[in-house]
Amino acid sequence: MQVLLVILIWAAAATLFVVLLRLSGRQRSWQRLFAEETGRTTADSLEEQGRLSRWLYLAGYRSPDAPTWFLAAILLSVLVGGLAMFAIYRMKLIAAGVAVVSAIPGGIGDVFTPLVYCFPWFAFGLALMLPIGVVQRRRRRRVEQVEQDLPLALELLATLSEAGLSFDSALARIIESGLADRALAGEFRSFQADLMAGRSRVDALRRLARRLEVSTMTILVSALVQAEQLGTGIAQVIRRQADDLRERRRERANAFAASLAVKRMFPLVLCFLPGLFVWTLGPVFTQLFRMADSMMRTRGL
């Protein structure tokens, strides 16, 4: 087992080094070629992204080298997990854990012995899933920020549009407000950059929805595209969308408040009641285990 772990560690380290060299060089050469032919960068070509690049892009990792660094993080996690497994087996922590578990009276420790043997592999899997968990957490946080800021942005946008400002001027005022450092403001800046680059408003709106892939933003963009194509007033559409979004947010808050009573049962049953049972019935079970152990020894004699 130790020889296998050493081979795994060296293979992961060598693969990490080779992948970093090859992918980094290939990414730079492909990026230069693509920029010379089309005049765009890889971050601008939303339709030509792979699954990994798209997944990282939606999480907020917009650098062209993001897939390379993610694969490097995966290989580094494999290396760290292999080193952790090697250290566990090298220090003979498995045997010590089995001895500690086996010392539990009444033969209960035999139930937990397989868990002790599987612990190094659990640690290896946890280290391997760490980069994926970081990206997923970043994606969830980004979606939460957009869903939190969008109702306020729509309210301000509707108010400014009804006051006589154009859509672009109202959007510029919103970007300069308290949402300047949030993810939604950054996407609105990208939307303005698309308009300044010569794209049509419908194309820029669709790219805005594709950069986020949030349901509320997709519904808003669909309404704005329809209003742009039919020639309807944008202020009325934004006001209706703001009212609808505020109503959905209120319903979601009410549903969350109604579910708190049910959600409270799980930590109560899993955390509080076991501690209460151990505190009240623990001494009784300890005496029963001792009596059973003494009776088994007496019969053995």
N, C-alpha and C positions, 0 to 999 in steps of 0.2 A: 504493500500500500504506500509506503514512504517513497519507494522508487517511482511509482506511478505519479505521485504528487510532484516529485522533483521534475519529472519529464513534462508534466502539465505546466508547471511554472515556467520552465525554460522555453517551452513551445509558445506560451502566451506572450512572454517577453519578446521573443524573436518576431512573432507575428505582429505585435504592437509596433515594433521598430520598422518593419517592412511596410506595413500599411500606412504609417505616418509619412514615410518617404514617398511611396508610390501615389497615394491619394492626394497628397499635397501638391506634388509636381503635376499630376494629371489635372487637378482642379484648376491650377493657375494657367496651364496651357490651354485648356478648354475655355476658360473664362476670357483669355486674350483673343482667341479665335472667334468666339461668339460676339465679343464686343466689336471686333473689326468688321464682321460681316453685317451685323444688324444695328450696331450703335447702341445696344442696350446691355444691361447687366443681368446676371442670373436672377437677382431679386425682383427685377421687373417682369420677367417672363413667367407669369403665374400659371399659364397653361402648359408649360414644359417641365414642371417640377415632378420629381419622382415621389414615391410614397413617403420615404424617409425625410426628404427635403421638405415636402408639404407638411408633414406632421410637426417637424421642428419649426417651420415657418409659422404655423398657426399658434404654436406655443410662445412665439416672440423671439425666436432665435433666427434672425434675418440675415446673418452673415453667410456668404457663399461657402465658407469653410466649416459651417455648422455640422453637416453630416460627417466630415472627417473627424472633428473633435468628438462627436458622439460615439463613433466607432472606436476611437481611441479610449474614451471613457469606459466603454463596454469591455474592451480588452484589459484595461487597467483594473477594472473590477474583477475580472477573471483571475488576474495575477494576484490581487489582494486576497481574494477568496481562497485561492490555492495556497498562498502563504499562511493564511489563518488555519486551514486544515492541516498543513504540514506542522505548524507549531503545536496544534492540539494533539496530534499523534506523536510528535517528537517528545513533548513533555508528559506524555502518558496520562493526559487528563481524562481520557475515556475510562481507563481502568480505575482511576480514583473516583470518578463519578459513579461507576457501577458498584464499587465497594460501599460508597455512601448510601446509595439507593437500596442495596441489598441489606443494609443494616436496619431497615425499617421493620419492626416486628409484625408477625402475622402473615408474612409472605406477600405483603402489598407492594413491596419494592420490585417484585418480578414484573408487575404491570408497567412500571416506568422504565425498565431496563432498555427496551427497544428505542425509547425516546432519547436515551443517553447515547446510544450508538448512532442515531440519526442526527444528533446535534451538529456535528461538523458539516454535514451536507445542508442542513438548514442555514448555517452561517454562510456557506458558499452561495446558496441560492439568494440569500438576502443581499450579499455583496453584488451579485450579478444583476439583481433587479433595482439597485439603487439609482443608476442613471435614468432608467425608464420612469421610476417614481418621481424623480426630480422634474423631468419634462412634463409628465402628466399633472403634477402639482402646479407648475408654471402655467399650463394651459387652463386649468380650472380657475386659478387666480385671475387670469386675463379675462376669461368669460364673465366671472363675477364682477370685475371692475366695469366692463362694458354694460352689463345689465343693471348695475347700480347707477352709472352716470347717464345712461341714455334717457331715462324719464326727465331728469332735470335739464338735459341738453335740449330735448324736444320742447319742453315748456318754454325755455328761453328763446328757442328758435321760432316757435309759433308767436310768442309775444312780440319779438322784434320784427317778424314778417308782417304781422297785423299793424304794427306801428308805421310801416311804410318802407322799411329797409328791404333790399333785395336779398335773395337767398344766399348769395356769396358774401355779402357784407355782414349779414346776420351770423353766418358761419364763422367769419373771421372774428367777430366780437366774442363768440362762444369759445373759440380757441384761446383767446387772450384772457379768458376768465379763470376761475379757480380750477378748471379742468385741464390746465396747460400741461401738467406733468403726468397725466393719466393716459391709458392706452387708447381711449376713444379720441382724444385730442390728436394723438399721433396719427391715427388713421384718417382723421379729417384733414390733417396737413398733407398726407399722401394723396387724398382726393383733390385738394387744391393744386398739388403738383401735377397731377394728371391733366387737370383742366388747362394749366399753364403750358403743358407740353403739347397741347393741340388735340387732345382726345375730346370726343363728344361727351356731353353730360350723362347720357344714358350709359355709355361705355364706362365712364369713371365711376358711376354709381354701382354698376355691376361688379367692377373690380373691387370697390369698397366692401361689398357683401362677400365676395370671394376671399378677401384678405382676412376676414373675421370668422365667417361661418358660424354666426350666432343667430338663433331663430328670430329674435326680436329685430335685429338689424336687417335680416333678410326680408321680413314682412314690411319694414319701413321702406327699404329700397324698392321692393315691388310696387308699393303704392306711389312712390316718387317717380319711378319709371313710367308707370301708367299715366300719372298726371302730366308728365313731360310729353308723352306721345299724344295724349288727347287734348293738350292745351288747357287743362284745368288749373285753377289757381292753387299754387303750392301752399299758400298760407292756410287755406281751409283743410287741405290734406294733412298738413303737419299738425294742425289743431285736433283733428279727428284721431290721428295716430297717437298724439300725446294723451288725449282722454282715454283711449282704449288701453294704452300701455299703463296708465295710472290705475285704471280699473283692474287690469290683470295683476298688477303688483299688489293691490289691496286684497284681491282674492287669494293670491299666493301667501300673503302674510297671515290672513285669517286661517287658511288651511294649515300653515305651519304652527300657528298658535293652538289649533284644535288637536294637532297630533302630538303636542308636548306631553299630554297625559299618558299616551300609549308609549312614547319613546322613553319616558321616565321609568317604565317597568323593567326594561332590560338592564340598565345599570343597577337598579334596585335588587333584581333577582341574582345577577351575576356577581355583584361586588358586596352588597350589604348583607344579604341573607347568608351567604357562606361564612362570612366572618362571624355573624351572630351564632350560627350553628356550631362553629369551631369553639367559640367562647363558652357556650352553654353546655354542649355535649362532648367537647374534646376530652375533659378528664374522664368521663364515663367510658368512652371508647378506648382510651388508653388503659384503663383498668381491665376492660374486656379483653384487649389484645394480650395483656400480661397474663391473665388467667388462662386464655386459650394457649398461649405459648408454654406455660407451666404444665398444663394438662397434657399437651402433646409430648413434652419431654418426659413426663411421668409414665405415659404409655410406652414411650420408646424404651425406657429403662425396664 
